[in-house]
Amino acid sequence: MELQKKAAPFSSTGGMIYASLGVVLNIVLGTLAQTLQIPLLFLDTVGTIFVAVVLGPFAGALTGGLTNVIQGMITNPRTIPFALVNIAIGLIVGFMAKKYGFKFKTALITGGIVAVVAPLIGTPIAVVMYGGVTGGGTDIIFAWLLASGQRIFTAAFIPRITGNLVDKIGSCLLVWYVIRKMPPQYLFGKR
């Protein structure tokens, strides 16, 4: 199951299986976190992060984008525009892992970067497309901030960055831990 160094991200069956599992992980963990209403956790990018680390930035971006499109077709069309966020996460994590490896420190720093970039991309989408209300747990905080006099972008951004700091750093550390425990032959030469 070895990938060629200069080949396309999905040049092997193993790569395609990992990307498919990444999409499933994103949807299942995201749905579970939303159903259980776990505060500050979304877990909807764990699969994207995993695929980006193991297969690279473009595979991670494709996995992230497909997640939102598939989930939008199955459950909630409002998730489709947020594919841009998931694509950016795949690219950032993939390039960081490629350049620095995905050790604990890299996972922590990458999680912090993604935690800021994701709401910077997602907030304008939420504001322009949905008036800041997206049907998630952050809508209550958004409404409270808006009622307290905050501008719409600020009211939409603050709860998103707060949740993303916990979620994206936690998701990156979770992937780091899982990869650390996986047998090397399943990581396509990554470690």
Buried (B, 14 or more C-beta within 10 A) or exposed (E): EEBEEEEEBBEBEBBBEBBBBBBEBBBBBBBEBBEEEBEBBBBBBBBBBBBBBBBBBBBBBBBBBBBBBBBBEEEBEBBBBBBBBBBBBBBBBBBBBBEEEBBEEBBEBBBBBBBEBBBBBBBBBBBEEBEBBBEBBBBEBBBEBBEEEBEBEEBBBBBBBBBBBBBBBBBBBBBBEEBEEBEEEEBBEBE
